[in-house]
Amino acid sequence: MYKRIRDLREDRDLTQTQVAKMLEMSQTGYSKYETGENDIPTSALIKLARFYGVSVDYLLGETDVENRYPE
């Protein structure tokens, strides 16, 4: 899961600071999500999924289908 949120951020050329701001938290706190040092709260997981347009299942590694609404 942690690699996926980092990859999604990097693929969109976003900084940790930009994503942290969207989550209304510090860059340091967000960085700990990407490294797996801290677990991601459900509310932040939902915000990340909506922000990136993917499913929570994708973020959790339950599916490899990135598109939230596959055709």
N, CA, C and O atoms as a Tinker XYZ file with bonds, in Angstrom:
   284  protein
     1  N      0.830000   -1.194000    0.000000    73     2
     2  CA     0.000000    0.000000    0.000000    64     1     3
     3  C      0.871000    1.253000    0.000000    63     2     4     5
     4  O      0.570000    2.217000   -0.705000    81     3
     5  N      1.928000    1.247000    0.771000    73     3     6
     6  CA     2.736000    2.449000    0.925000    64     5     7
     7  C      3.426000    2.820000   -0.379000    63     6     8     9
     8  O      3.527000    3.999000   -0.721000    81     7
     9  N      3.902000    1.811000   -1.109000    73     7    10
    10  CA     4.537000    2.055000   -2.401000    64     9    11
    11  C      3.516000    2.627000   -3.383000    63    10    12    13
    12  O      3.851000    3.490000   -4.195000    81    11
    13  N      2.301000    2.159000   -3.312000    73    11    14
    14  CA     1.279000    2.645000   -4.248000    64    13    15
    15  C      0.978000    4.120000   -4.049000    63    14    16    17
    16  O      0.837000    4.853000   -5.029000    81    15
    17  N      0.875000    4.572000   -2.814000    73    15    18
    18  CA     0.574000    5.998000   -2.624000    64    17    19
    19  C      1.753000    6.853000   -3.063000    63    18    20    21
    20  O      1.558000    7.955000   -3.575000    81    19
    21  N      2.972000    6.364000   -2.870000    73    19    22
    22  CA     4.145000    7.107000   -3.346000    64    21    23
    23  C      4.163000    7.132000   -4.877000    63    22    24    25
    24  O      4.396000    8.179000   -5.481000    81    23
    25  N      3.918000    5.981000   -5.496000    73    23    26
    26  CA     3.924000    5.914000   -6.959000    64    25    27
    27  C      2.843000    6.807000   -7.568000    63    26    28    29
    28  O      3.100000    7.498000   -8.553000    81    27
    29  N      1.656000    6.801000   -7.003000    73    27    30
    30  CA     0.580000    7.660000   -7.498000    64    29    31
    31  C      0.976000    9.128000   -7.408000    63    30    32    33
    32  O      0.741000    9.898000   -8.339000    81    31
    33  N      1.569000    9.507000   -6.304000    73    31    34
    34  CA     1.996000   10.900000   -6.123000    64    33    35
    35  C      3.066000   11.267000   -7.133000    63    34    36    37
    36  O      2.985000   12.310000   -7.780000    81    35
    37  N      4.070000   10.411000   -7.269000    73    35    38
    38  CA     5.175000   10.705000   -8.181000    64    37    39
    39  C      4.714000   10.703000   -9.636000    63    38    40    41
    40  O      5.182000   11.521000  -10.428000    81    39
    41  N      3.806000    9.802000  -10.000000    73    39    42
    42  CA     3.294000    9.756000  -11.370000    64    41    43
    43  C      2.582000   11.045000  -11.753000    63    42    44    45
    44  O      2.499000   11.392000  -12.931000    81    43
    45  N      2.075000   11.743000  -10.764000    73    43    46
    46  CA     1.356000   12.992000  -11.020000    64    45    47
    47  C      2.223000   14.223000  -10.737000    63    46    48    49
    48  O      1.736000   15.353000  -10.706000    81    47
    49  N      3.507000   13.973000  -10.533000    73    47    50
    50  CA     4.477000   15.053000  -10.280000    64    49    51
    51  C      4.070000   15.947000   -9.121000    63    50    52    53
    52  O      4.189000   17.170000   -9.189000    81    51
    53  N      3.585000   15.316000   -8.052000    73    51    54
    54  CA     3.208000   16.045000   -6.846000    64    53    55
    55  C      4.276000   15.857000   -5.779000    63    54    56    57
    56  O      4.977000   14.846000   -5.756000    81    55
    57  N      4.389000   16.838000   -4.901000    73    55    58
    58  CA     5.301000   16.715000   -3.765000    64    57    59
    59  C      4.545000   16.166000   -2.566000    63    58    60    61
    60  O      3.315000   16.189000   -2.528000    81    59
    61  N      5.282000   15.681000   -1.605000    73    59    62
    62  CA     4.654000   15.234000   -0.360000    64    61    63
    63  C      3.936000   16.404000    0.305000    63    62    64    65
    64  O      2.875000   16.226000    0.905000    81    63
    65  N      4.500000   17.578000    0.201000    73    63    66
    66  CA     3.891000   18.765000    0.806000    64    65    67
    67  C      2.531000   19.055000    0.196000    63    66    68    69
    68  O      1.594000   19.402000    0.915000    81    67
    69  N      2.406000   18.917000   -1.124000    73    67    70
    70  CA     1.126000   19.168000   -1.785000    64    69    71
    71  C      0.059000   18.165000   -1.343000    63    70    72    73
    72  O     -1.082000   18.541000   -1.074000    81    71
    73  N      0.432000   16.904000   -1.270000    73    71    74
    74  CA    -0.537000   15.884000   -0.854000    64    73    75
    75  C     -0.885000   16.069000    0.623000    63    74    76    77
    76  O     -2.044000   15.935000    1.015000    81    75
    77  N      0.111000   16.373000    1.425000    73    75    78
    78  CA    -0.135000   16.606000    2.854000    64    77    79
    79  C     -1.100000   17.774000    3.060000    63    78    80    81
    80  O     -1.971000   17.723000    3.928000    81    79
    81  N     -0.940000   18.809000    2.268000    73    79    82
    82  CA    -1.843000   19.968000    2.379000    64    81    83
    83  C     -3.280000   19.555000    2.070000    63    82    84    85
    84  O     -4.211000   19.979000    2.755000    81    83
    85  N     -3.462000   18.724000    1.034000    73    83    86
    86  CA    -4.801000   18.247000    0.689000    64    85    87
    87  C     -5.394000   17.448000    1.848000    63    86    88    89
    88  O     -6.596000   17.515000    2.104000    81    87
    89  N     -4.544000   16.693000    2.547000    73    87    90
    90  CA    -4.998000   15.894000    3.690000    64    89    91
    91  C     -5.070000   16.708000    4.977000    63    90    92    93
    92  O     -5.481000   16.200000    6.021000    81    91
    93  N     -4.670000   17.973000    4.896000    73    91    94
    94  CA    -4.656000   18.876000    6.053000    64    93    95
    95  C     -3.772000   18.339000    7.167000    63    94    96    97
    96  O     -4.185000   18.223000    8.321000    81    95
    97  N     -2.533000   18.013000    6.781000    73    95    98
    98  CA    -1.568000   17.502000    7.750000    64    97    99
    99  C     -0.183000   17.984000    7.363000    63    98   100   101
   100  O     -0.009000   18.639000    6.336000    81    99
   101  N      0.797000   17.660000    8.183000    73    99   102
   102  CA     2.168000   18.075000    7.891000    64   101   103
   103  C      2.817000   17.155000    6.864000    63   102   104   105
   104  O      2.399000   16.011000    6.686000    81   103
   105  N      3.835000   17.665000    6.199000    73   103   106
   106  CA     4.594000   16.857000    5.244000    64   105   107
   107  C      5.262000   15.697000    5.956000    63   106   108   109
   108  O      5.317000   14.589000    5.421000    81   107
   109  N      5.767000   15.935000    7.152000    73   107   110
   110  CA     6.426000   14.879000    7.924000    64   109   111
   111  C      5.459000   13.747000    8.239000    63   110   112   113
   112  O      5.804000   12.572000    8.114000    81   111
   113  N      4.254000   14.106000    8.646000    73   111   114
   114  CA     3.247000   13.090000    8.944000    64   113   115
   115  C      2.894000   12.281000    7.713000    63   114   116   117
   116  O      2.765000   11.059000    7.783000    81   115
   117  N      2.735000   12.964000    6.576000    73   115   118
   118  CA     2.417000   12.256000    5.340000    64   117   119
   119  C      3.573000   11.357000    4.922000    63   118   120   121
   120  O      3.350000   10.238000    4.459000    81   119
   121  N      4.780000   11.826000    5.077000    73   119   122
   122  CA     5.965000   11.032000    4.725000    64   121   123
   123  C      5.970000    9.698000    5.462000    63   122   124   125
   124  O      6.388000    8.679000    4.912000    81   123
   125  N      5.514000    9.710000    6.684000    73   123   126
   126  CA     5.466000    8.475000    7.478000    64   125   127
   127  C      4.437000    7.485000    6.938000    63   126   128   129
   128  O      4.558000    6.281000    7.166000    81   127
   129  N      3.428000    7.978000    6.227000    73   127   130
   130  CA     2.499000    7.076000    5.548000    64   129   131
   131  C      3.198000    6.376000    4.391000    63   130   132   133
   132  O      3.050000    5.170000    4.198000    81   131
   133  N      3.963000    7.154000    3.621000    73   131   134
   134  CA     4.637000    6.586000    2.453000    64   133   135
   135  C      5.717000    5.566000    2.825000    63   134   136   137
   136  O      5.976000    4.631000    2.067000    81   135
   137  N      6.337000    5.742000    3.969000    73   135   138
   138  CA     7.384000    4.808000    4.385000    64   137   139
   139  C      6.831000    3.636000    5.179000    63   138   140   141
   140  O      7.543000    2.666000    5.441000    81   139
   141  N      5.563000    3.723000    5.564000    73   139   142
   142  CA     4.953000    2.662000    6.358000    64   141   143
   143  C      5.236000    2.789000    7.838000    63   142   144   145
   144  O      4.895000    1.903000    8.621000    81   143
   145  N      5.859000    3.893000    8.223000    73   143   146
   146  CA     6.151000    4.115000    9.644000    64   145   147
   147  C      4.864000    4.301000   10.446000    63   146   148   149
   148  O      4.777000    3.872000   11.597000    81   147
   149  N      3.868000    4.939000    9.837000    73   147   150
   150  CA     2.559000    5.121000   10.463000    64   149   151
   151  C      1.488000    4.510000    9.570000    63   150   152   153
   152  O      1.575000    4.591000    8.345000    81   151
   153  N      0.487000    3.904000   10.178000    73   151   154
   154  CA    -0.657000    3.411000    9.426000    64   153   155
   155  C     -1.496000    4.595000    8.956000    63   154   156   157
   156  O     -1.552000    5.638000    9.607000    81   155
   157  N     -2.138000    4.408000    7.826000    73   155   158
   158  CA    -2.979000    5.468000    7.268000    64   157   159
   159  C     -4.386000    5.319000    7.832000    63   158   160   161
   160  O     -5.001000    4.265000    7.667000    81   159
   161  N     -4.909000    6.348000    8.491000    73   159   162
   162  CA    -6.275000    6.276000    9.002000    64   161   163
   163  C     -7.273000    6.119000    7.859000    63   162   164   165
   164  O     -7.019000    6.558000    6.737000    81   163
   165  N     -8.389000    5.502000    8.148000    73   163   166
   166  CA    -9.406000    5.263000    7.134000    64   165   167
   167  C     -9.824000    6.551000    6.445000    63   166   168   169
   168  O     -9.982000    6.568000    5.224000    81   167
   169  N    -10.005000    7.611000    7.185000    73   167   170
   170  CA   -10.442000    8.880000    6.587000    64   169   171
   171  C     -9.417000    9.398000    5.583000    63   170   172   173
   172  O     -9.797000    9.918000    4.534000    81   171
   173  N     -8.140000    9.267000    5.880000    73   171   174
   174  CA    -7.092000    9.701000    4.953000    64   173   175
   175  C     -7.019000    8.772000    3.745000    63   174   176   177
   176  O     -6.763000    9.223000    2.629000    81   175
   177  N     -7.241000    7.498000    3.960000    73   175   178
   178  CA    -7.234000    6.528000    2.869000    64   177   179
   179  C     -8.346000    6.845000    1.866000    63   178   180   181
   180  O     -8.134000    6.786000    0.655000    81   179
   181  N     -9.513000    7.177000    2.374000    73   179   182
   182  CA   -10.640000    7.543000    1.508000    64   181   183
   183  C    -10.334000    8.825000    0.739000    63   182   184   185
   184  O    -10.610000    8.911000   -0.457000    81   183
   185  N     -9.767000    9.820000    1.418000    73   183   186
   186  CA    -9.411000   11.074000    0.749000    64   185   187
   187  C     -8.386000   10.828000   -0.355000    63   186   188   189
   188  O     -8.496000   11.396000   -1.441000    81   187
   189  N     -7.397000    9.991000   -0.083000    73   187   190
   190  CA    -6.377000    9.688000   -1.090000    64   189   191
   191  C     -6.990000    8.982000   -2.302000    63   190   192   193
   192  O     -6.660000    9.300000   -3.444000    81   191
   193  N     -7.872000    8.035000   -2.050000    73   191   194
   194  CA    -8.524000    7.320000   -3.148000    64   193   195
   195  C     -9.330000    8.285000   -4.011000    63   194   196   197
   196  O     -9.268000    8.217000   -5.239000    81   195
   197  N    -10.070000    9.165000   -3.394000    73   195   198
   198  CA   -10.858000   10.147000   -4.146000    64   197   199
   199  C     -9.959000   11.112000   -4.899000    63   198   200   201
   200  O    -10.221000   11.443000   -6.055000    81   199
   201  N     -8.907000   11.558000   -4.247000    73   199   202
   202  CA    -7.966000   12.507000   -4.838000    64   201   203
   203  C     -7.323000   11.932000   -6.099000    63   202   204   205
   204  O     -7.197000   12.625000   -7.109000    81   203
   205  N     -6.922000   10.672000   -6.037000    73   203   206
   206  CA    -6.247000   10.036000   -7.169000    64   205   207
   207  C     -7.205000    9.344000   -8.135000    63   206   208   209
   208  O     -6.786000    8.891000   -9.200000    81   207
   209  N     -8.480000    9.258000   -7.776000    73   207   210
   210  CA    -9.455000    8.616000   -8.649000    64   209   211
   211  C     -9.283000    7.113000   -8.737000    63   210   212   213
   212  O     -9.529000    6.507000   -9.780000    81   211
   213  N     -8.860000    6.518000   -7.636000    73   211   214
   214  CA    -8.687000    5.062000   -7.572000    64   213   215
   215  C     -9.543000    4.523000   -6.440000    63   214   216   217
   216  O    -10.084000    5.286000   -5.640000    81   215
   217  N     -9.660000    3.221000   -6.378000    73   215   218
   218  CA   -10.434000    2.623000   -5.290000    64   217   219
   219  C     -9.557000    2.432000   -4.059000    63   218   220   221
   220  O     -8.331000    2.363000   -4.154000    81   219
   221  N    -10.195000    2.351000   -2.925000    73   219   222
   222  CA    -9.474000    2.024000   -1.695000    64   221   223
   223  C     -8.864000    0.635000   -1.830000    63   222   224   225
   224  O     -7.767000    0.387000   -1.330000    81   223
   225  N     -9.571000   -0.274000   -2.505000    73   223   226
   226  CA    -9.023000   -1.616000   -2.742000    64   225   227
   227  C     -7.697000   -1.554000   -3.486000    63   226   228   229
   228  O     -6.779000   -2.318000   -3.188000    81   227
   229  N     -7.596000   -0.652000   -4.450000    73   227   230
   230  CA    -6.328000   -0.500000   -5.172000    64   229   231
   231  C     -5.233000   -0.025000   -4.219000    63   230   232   233
   232  O     -4.127000   -0.567000   -4.223000    81   231
   233  N     -5.535000    0.978000   -3.410000    73   231   234
   234  CA    -4.535000    1.480000   -2.463000    64   233   235
   235  C     -4.096000    0.396000   -1.486000    63   234   236   237
   236  O     -2.930000    0.336000   -1.096000    81   235
   237  N     -5.036000   -0.459000   -1.095000    73   235   238
   238  CA    -4.727000   -1.521000   -0.138000    64   237   239
   239  C     -4.056000   -2.738000   -0.781000    63   238   240   241
   240  O     -3.630000   -3.658000   -0.082000    81   239
   241  N     -3.964000   -2.739000   -2.106000    73   239   242
   242  CA    -3.330000   -3.863000   -2.790000    64   241   243
   243  C     -4.244000   -5.047000   -3.010000    63   242   244   245
   244  O     -3.775000   -6.147000   -3.301000    81   243
   245  N     -5.554000   -4.837000   -2.876000    73   243   246
   246  CA    -6.522000   -5.915000   -3.069000    64   245   247
   247  C     -6.846000   -6.136000   -4.543000    63   246   248   249
   248  O     -7.384000   -7.177000   -4.919000    81   247
   249  N     -6.516000   -5.149000   -5.375000    73   247   250
   250  CA    -6.707000   -5.265000   -6.815000    64   249   251
   251  C     -5.589000   -4.511000   -7.507000    63   250   252   253
   252  O     -5.005000   -3.586000   -6.942000    81   251
   253  N     -5.297000   -4.909000   -8.726000    73   251   254
   254  CA    -4.305000   -4.199000   -9.517000    64   253   255
   255  C     -4.957000   -3.264000  -10.531000    63   254   256   257
   256  O     -4.272000   -2.638000  -11.339000    81   255
   257  N     -6.286000   -3.174000  -10.482000    73   255   258
   258  CA    -7.017000   -2.282000  -11.380000    64   257   259
   259  C     -7.010000   -0.891000  -10.748000    63   258   260   261
   260  O     -7.687000   -0.642000   -9.750000    81   259
   261  N     -6.227000    0.014000  -11.352000    73   259   262
   262  CA    -6.089000    1.345000  -10.788000    64   261   263
   263  C     -7.326000    2.193000  -10.998000    63   262   264   265
   264  O     -7.722000    2.951000  -10.112000    81   263
   265  N     -7.946000    2.071000  -12.176000    73   263   266
   266  CA    -9.107000    2.874000  -12.509000    64   265   267
   267  C    -10.238000    2.587000  -11.535000    63   266   268   269
   268  O    -10.605000    1.434000  -11.307000    81   267
   269  N    -10.770000    3.630000  -10.979000    73   267   270
   270  CA   -11.843000    3.492000   -9.994000    64   269   271
   271  C    -13.096000    2.878000  -10.609000    63   270   272   273
   272  O    -13.812000    2.124000   -9.951000    81   271
   273  N    -13.355000    3.199000  -11.859000    73   271   274
   274  CA   -14.527000    2.681000  -12.554000    64   273   275
   275  C    -14.085000    2.017000  -13.841000    63   274   276   277
   276  O    -14.196000    2.610000  -14.914000    81   275
   277  N    -13.582000    0.785000  -13.749000    73   275   278
   278  CA   -13.094000    0.116000  -14.964000    64   277   279
   279  C    -14.220000   -0.097000  -15.968000    63   278   280   281
   280  O    -15.375000   -0.329000  -15.609000    81   279
   281  N    -13.842000   -0.012000  -17.229000    73   279   282
   282  CA   -14.829000   -0.182000  -18.302000    64   281   283
   283  C    -14.926000   -1.625000  -18.716000    63   282   284
   284  O    -15.707000   -1.961000  -19.607000    81   283
